[in-house]
Amino acid sequence: MRDEALRRGQAPFLLPSAVLKDGTPSPSALAALRKRTLYPPTKWAEELDDSKSVRGLLTVTFAGSFPGGGWAVLLLRAKRGKDVPVDATYGPLHPLGHNPQVRGWQPFVLPLGTLLTPDLTITLNIDAPLSRCLLGRGGTGGNLPPGGL
């Protein structure tokens, strides 16, 4: 294991910079998805507020990039029902956390099977409400095959 290459003061996730809901700019959808996760080196505090969420067809843009590129993955917070939430394009979300089978708000990761590019835009259609959407790196070079962790 090695430290991930990041710029000084850069967190391992990018926050959304713009969100379209059903093709229309949506400040409320951006506010719902643009919540930080705890990361002390950059003084990111945990922003956990599931009362603001969004669902439906979302086009999410992430401004910025990671040094060295890599594979794109999303860190999501979604409301789980009986089944694991599914995106219409990328498939099922991968549960994280201590009790991933429990209904309610849970953390998930979604490998996109695409390389990270600066100012990446992603279209999502997940069958569950989302209250966080952060872009991260799932590996660099050949470390992660497309579509898999």
C-alpha positions as CSV (number, residue, x, y, z in Angstrom):
1,M,0.0,0.0,0.0
2,R,1.2,3.5,-0.7
3,D,0.1,7.1,-0.2
4,E,-2.1,8.4,-3.0
5,A,-0.6,11.2,-5.1
6,L,-2.6,14.4,-4.3
7,R,-1.7,18.0,-4.5
8,R,-0.9,19.7,-1.2
9,G,-4.1,20.4,0.6
10,Q,-6.2,18.4,-1.9
11,A,-8.8,15.9,-0.6
12,P,-9.2,12.5,-2.1
13,F,-12.6,13.4,-3.5
14,L,-13.9,16.2,-5.8
15,L,-17.2,17.9,-4.9
16,P,-19.8,18.5,-7.6
17,S,-19.6,21.9,-9.2
18,A,-22.9,21.7,-11.1
19,V,-25.9,19.5,-11.3
20,L,-28.7,19.3,-13.9
21,K,-31.9,17.6,-12.8
22,D,-33.9,16.3,-15.8
23,G,-31.7,18.7,-18.0
24,T,-32.3,21.8,-15.9
25,P,-29.7,23.5,-13.6
26,S,-30.7,22.7,-10.0
27,P,-29.1,24.6,-7.1
28,S,-31.1,22.4,-4.7
29,A,-29.8,19.2,-6.3
30,L,-26.2,20.6,-6.1
31,A,-26.7,21.4,-2.4
32,A,-28.1,17.9,-1.8
33,L,-25.1,16.2,-3.4
34,R,-22.3,18.6,-2.5
35,K,-21.6,17.3,1.1
36,R,-18.1,16.6,2.3
37,T,-17.0,13.5,4.1
38,L,-14.6,13.7,7.1
39,Y,-11.0,14.2,5.9
40,P,-8.8,15.9,8.6
41,P,-5.7,16.6,6.4
42,T,-7.7,19.2,4.4
43,K,-9.9,20.2,7.4
44,W,-13.0,18.7,5.8
45,A,-15.6,18.2,8.4
46,E,-18.3,15.6,8.0
47,E,-21.4,17.1,6.4
48,L,-24.1,14.6,7.0
49,D,-27.7,15.9,6.3
50,D,-30.0,13.3,4.7
51,S,-32.9,15.7,4.9
52,K,-31.6,17.3,1.6
53,S,-31.7,14.6,-1.1
54,V,-32.4,14.3,-4.8
55,R,-33.4,11.5,-7.2
56,G,-34.0,11.0,-10.9
57,L,-32.0,11.8,-14.0
58,L,-28.9,13.8,-12.8
59,T,-26.0,15.2,-14.8
60,V,-23.2,15.9,-12.4
61,T,-20.1,17.9,-13.2
62,F,-16.9,17.8,-11.1
63,A,-14.5,20.7,-11.6
64,G,-10.8,19.9,-11.2
65,S,-8.7,16.8,-11.5
66,F,-6.4,14.4,-9.7
67,P,-2.6,14.2,-10.3
68,G,-1.8,11.1,-12.4
69,G,-5.4,10.4,-13.5
70,G,-6.8,7.0,-12.7
71,W,-10.2,5.3,-12.8
72,A,-13.3,7.2,-11.8
73,V,-15.5,6.1,-8.9
74,L,-18.3,7.8,-7.1
75,L,-18.7,7.8,-3.3
76,L,-22.5,8.1,-2.8
77,R,-24.9,8.2,0.1
78,A,-28.2,6.6,-0.9
79,K,-31.3,5.5,0.8
80,R,-31.5,1.8,0.6
81,G,-34.8,0.0,0.5
82,K,-35.3,-3.8,0.2
83,D,-32.7,-4.0,-2.6
84,V,-29.4,-2.4,-3.3
85,P,-29.9,0.8,-5.4
86,V,-29.1,0.5,-9.1
87,D,-28.0,3.1,-11.7
88,A,-29.6,2.6,-15.2
89,T,-26.2,2.8,-16.9
90,Y,-23.5,1.7,-14.4
91,G,-25.5,-1.0,-12.6
92,P,-25.8,-1.8,-8.9
93,L,-24.1,0.4,-6.2
94,H,-21.6,-1.4,-4.0
95,P,-22.5,-1.1,-0.3
96,L,-20.0,0.1,2.2
97,G,-20.1,0.4,6.0
98,H,-20.8,-1.8,8.9
99,N,-24.4,-2.9,8.2
100,P,-24.8,-2.6,4.4
101,Q,-27.9,-4.8,4.3
102,V,-29.9,-2.5,6.6
103,R,-32.6,-0.2,5.1
104,G,-32.1,3.5,5.3
105,W,-29.2,5.9,4.4
106,Q,-26.0,4.0,3.6
107,P,-22.7,4.8,1.9
108,F,-22.0,3.2,-1.5
109,V,-19.3,3.2,-4.1
110,L,-20.1,3.1,-7.8
111,P,-17.2,2.3,-10.2
112,L,-17.7,4.1,-13.5
113,G,-15.3,2.1,-15.7
114,T,-14.0,5.3,-17.2
115,L,-10.8,7.2,-16.8
116,L,-10.7,10.4,-14.8
117,T,-10.5,13.5,-16.9
118,P,-10.4,17.1,-15.9
119,D,-13.9,18.6,-15.4
120,L,-15.6,15.2,-15.7
121,T,-19.4,15.2,-16.3
122,I,-21.4,12.0,-15.5
123,T,-25.1,11.2,-16.1
124,L,-26.8,9.2,-13.4
125,N,-30.2,7.7,-13.0
126,I,-30.3,5.8,-9.7
127,D,-33.5,4.3,-8.4
128,A,-33.0,5.8,-4.9
129,P,-32.6,9.2,-3.3
130,L,-29.0,10.5,-3.0
131,S,-27.7,12.8,-0.3
132,R,-24.0,12.8,-1.3
133,C,-22.1,12.3,-4.5
134,L,-18.3,12.7,-4.6
135,L,-15.8,11.8,-7.3
136,G,-12.8,9.7,-6.3
137,R,-10.0,7.7,-7.8
138,G,-10.4,3.9,-7.7
139,G,-6.9,3.1,-9.0
140,T,-4.3,4.4,-11.4
141,G,-2.9,2.9,-14.6
142,G,-3.9,-0.7,-15.0
143,N,-4.8,-1.2,-11.4
144,L,-8.5,-1.2,-11.9
145,P,-10.3,-2.9,-14.8
146,P,-13.2,-0.9,-16.4
147,G,-16.5,-1.6,-14.5
148,G,-14.9,-3.3,-11.5
149,L,-13.3,-2.6,-8.2
